[in-house]
Each structure stands twice: as structure tokens, then as C-alpha cells.
Amino acid sequence: MPGPIDATTAPLIRVEALTRRFPGVVALDALTLDIAPGIVGLVGANGAGKSTLLKILLGLLAPTSGRVEVMGYAPWTQGTQLRRYVGYMPEHPALPPDVSATEFVAQAGQLSGLPAKAARERTADVLRHVGLAEERYRPIGGYSTGMRQRVQLAQAIVHDPRLLLLDEPTNGLDPAGRDEMLGLILRTGTEFGIAIVLASHLLGEIEAVCDHLVAIDGGRLLRAAPMAEFTAETGILTVEVEDGRDTLAAGLAGRGLRILDGFGPADRTVRIALDGGVPFDVVRDTVADLGLPLVRVERGRHSLEDLFRDDLPAASAAVAAEAAVPATGPTSGDPS
Amino acid sequence: MTAGGDRVSAGPGPAGSIYDIGYRGYDGPRLGRRHAFSTLFVGGLRATFGLGRSGRAKIVPAFCVALPAITAVVIVALGAFASRFGISDLGVIPGHPDMAGSVGVFATILVAVQAPELLGRDVRYRVLSLYFSRALLREDYALAKLAALGAAVMAMLLLPHVILTIGAVLLTTDVLGALGREAGYWPAILGSTALTAAATAGVALAVAAFIARRAYATVAIFGVFVVPGIIAAVVITLELGAASRYLVLLDLGTVLDAANAWLFGVAPTAGIWPVTGLPVSLGLVAAIAIALGSGVILVQRYRTIAA
């Protein structure tokens, strides 16, 4: 049986004016977004609405209003058909202690629609892929946190889903376990060809594995764009000197460059707003002429943290435009 | 149905590791809710009897299956002795209509111990969110558990009847006559065991659905099976008015006994039912209502339970 839709012609996930209210709180507030196949990071602070969105995409929660479509299915009304093609890893441990990984994952495969024999075969496959060896025949109760997380990933991919929803998949892992889990996720998305939506509040994680990013805050879309745009070069050139910062600023301003306000008396950097080309030559000549001890010249880059900075009005103002046209260039580097 | 498809990744690449022999996609059939339901049903049935679990998990089910069967074997043996010594009045030896009263307590024990096992674990370890994210509905989960426990109880209750029937046929010279007599019992046997199974499994699961801790749930289930009977007995004995006798309808054991009596066309054997003077047909109605009502409570609980 072929997949439900041709992934090349329609977006994987389409969300339109989606609102979900709980008593006393609006978890999702008129959220509109399209998600294309790939590894998509869903980022936001705790309580931003990530888990609510994932549960609605799975058809486990009904939207209060708005429209949702996942691979052509309406999750709330066609959940059982849709979920044959979706894998889900919840943010909390969800494994029974008294059965073995083999038994549990095989049952999970059958519950997702695999015939018994295929479920057993694929269980052996995916447990090998996540790196569980002989211990897979022992009861899960004796596993380490890292092993349990691998089982949780295995149960999510045992039925070869087209879409994998991961909710904080590195919860509770130590740094080494975290790196291994991220490596597995990256492989699942690239080698196995399974589209992934990875919800996390850890920006570093998202940056490491995702190629697209959706940022939500307070149930609203903050920004959705390819990862490259979030870490693109900014319109700022930073020049750091050992001392003589003000002298340098005056010198550069004298040569026609626009100098941005400093960060205070202890600041040793001059930040130049770039209006067109990058004036490396001018900076070099000015520093040389003034005889200043140069430390570095660096082209500024956006960091994901910029998204959640309150002091950047540009970020929230740009939301509507960015969401509608995800292919726009990087935001302006105006550092108000 | 073949696993392994067109999406075969390359062998060990830059991201590959030592166990990497490539990922195989799945292009075989993807079944739906019915398959998921029967998977949960079979799993629940195995769990109820402790199959695939530790030896400790098998103790109670084995006890609950073996003792009714042994009871039936003893009855058959008694009948054989009785006929050898020429005692033709088989009325003193229990038969099919009496089995519900004799072995019903084992059904109570089985559901009180295994209903929390079937439901509590998935709540306590939050496994429900992994079940509900699959090709089934919350209702399917609850009903599959009910079907599994109900089928287990029914099988356990049918076994002694099967033994009685086999004994009756083997220990007689008039095989055809015995077969005819036994066949006459079987509609009532099937009705009585099915009703007992549905009501006891339903009530036990409906209670267990609200109590995740296994030990507390077991105590609560025994309470629901025992306490209403005590209250009804006390109130009815005190003769606190004509309406008080309807309290007996809350006592599942007595109600099932009355339903069994109606199905077999005999008098209710035990308890306070005869004292109340209510018709046994009311017991049948009450038993069906309890079975259906507990099923509705169970399904409603699972529609909203946190996962």
C-alpha cells in the first residue's frame, strides 16, 4: 500500500488559524504554519504550546478552532488512519517495566498496523538501529535512562512512519547520551528518510540536527524559516581592540562608516553597521594608522537566542511577513 | 507482505556505525483498528493468565482455573460412585445449575487481582500515551481489555461445565440420552457464564480504571463485590420498609445467582434473594444492567483519562 500522499506535491503538515484553549489558558493562539518534509525543529520555552501542537497533530487532542491537516488527513477525525504513518515519542518515560524491549516494540508495531510477522522482523531491525543488543530480551525495568530512550525511539519508528514526532527526546539524558540520541535522530531523518518534527526547548539541540525551524511563543508563531536564516550573517561587523576603543570609533566614523552605540565603558568593541560591502580594508587601514592593538574582526551571526530576546522588536514585528514568505532573507541587523 | 523496500540506505557511510547494515523501509500492508484491537485482546488474555510473565504472575490465575476444574472432577467422581452403589437420586450431587454458586468466587478473585494488572500498569508508567498514539481509539483500548478479561473469566467458568458434560457422557451406558440432557443445559450454561464474565470483568475494570495503584485497586474491587451484599443483608433483615429490599440489586453476587436461577429454571441457591421475594427475572435484568453500565463507565473513563 502506498503512502497516503505524495510528499512532493503537498506540505506534510498544514496548520491554519489553529487555536486550542484549556480552562483558563490559551495553549495555541491562531497558529498558522506549513511544515515541509525534513528535520524540523519546533522550539519554544516550556509552556509555549509545543506538546499541545504535537498532540493535535497526532489527533490526541481536538482543536478548539482552526484547521489541521497531516499528510492529507484531518488528525482528529481520521486519527486511526493517520497514525499508521506517524511515530510519536512523548516527552516523559512511557515504558512498562515488566516486559522486554522486543516484546513491547513488536506489540507497538502491531498496534500501528503491522502484521505480527512483519512487526517481529522490524522490531529486530529497529532495535539494532538504535543500538540495543542482547539486553533487548530483558525486562525494560532494568534498563538505564539512555537505553529506555532508545526503546522509546524504536517504538516510534518500528512501523516505518512517514512522519516522526519527537517531544523533548533528550529529556533526562547525560551529555554523552544526549549526543548519541541526537545522532540517532539525525540518521533517522537523513538515512532512513523519515520526516521529523523535533520539539525542544534546547536551542543547541535544534541547531545540531534540524534543517528547518519553527519558533512558537505563547501559542503564537514567532518565526518559521530554514535553519540557515536563523544563523545567517548579520549586518554588523565587530572590531575588538585591546584599548583605544573610542579613538577607533571616531576614526572609523571619520572615514564614513556608521558606528553603532557601544555596550558601556568596559566594552572594547566597535560595531559597524554594514550598508553594502564589508569594509575590511578600511578597518585594517584605520587600525594600522592609529596604531591600535587589534584583537579580532568578526562578522556577526544571528544566534537562535535572538529569537527570544525581548529587546529585539524586529523579531516580533517580522513574524507575519516571515511566516507568510518563509523564503525571505535574513532579518535586518538593526540592533536597536 | 514483504519488509524491505526501495528505501535502502547505503552501507556504512560517514554517519554509519559498526552495527549499521542499512535501514529497510516497510512496504507491506498497514492494517487498522481491528488488527490493533485483536492485538490488545490477545495481549490482555495472555496477561490475565500470566502467560509470558514471571512465575509469580501465574499463581493466582492457575489457582482460579484449577480449583473450579478440580471441583467439577470431584463432582463427576462422586456421581460415578453414587451410580455404582445404586444411588439414583442425583439431586444431592451438584450439577450444572449449581456451578455458578460453587465456583463464582474464583471469578471474583481472578478479576480482582488481574483487572488492576491489565489497566494500572499502563496508567502508572504512562504507557497510555504510546497506545493512544497508534492506529486505535481510546475506546478500542478499554473495550479490548474488557473483552480480554471477560473472555478469560468465561473460559475459566466454562471449564468445569465441560468437565461435567464429558463426565456425564462417559459414565453412562445411555450415551445418546446423556448427550441430549447435557445439550439441553448448554444454552443456560453459555448465558450464565457469559453474563457472569461480562458483569464481574466490567465492574472490576470500571473500579480499576480509577485506581492506578494495584493493591488499592484489588482491595476496592473486593469491596465493591462484598460490601453492598452486607449492607443489603443488614437493611433487609432489619425490615426497614418495602423499598429496602431493592438494595439487593446492588449485590453483584446475589444478582448473578438470581440470573443463573432464571436461566436454568431453578430456585436461587444462596444469599438473601429468597428473603426479598423479588422475581428472579429481575435478577437477570439487574445483571445485564450492571454489565452494560460498568462497560459504559469504563469506556467513559478512558475517553478522558490523562495520557
Interface residues (C-beta under 8 A of the other chain):
Chain A: M1 L58 L60 G79 T80 Q81 R83 R84 Y85 V86 Y88 P90 H92 P93 A94 L95 P96 P97 D98 V99 E103 Q107 A108 Q110 L111 S112 G113 L114 P115 A116 K117 A118 E121 R122 D125 R128 H129 G131 Q155 H159 D160 G183 L186 R187 T190 E191 F192 G193
Chain B: M1 A3 R7 S9 A10 G13 A15 S17 Y19 D20 I21 Y23 R24 G25 Y26 D27 G28 P29 R30 L31 G32 R33 H35 A36 T39 L40 G43 G52 R53 S54 R121 D122 Y125 R126 V127 L128 S129 L130 Y131 F132 S133 R134 A135 L136 L137 A307
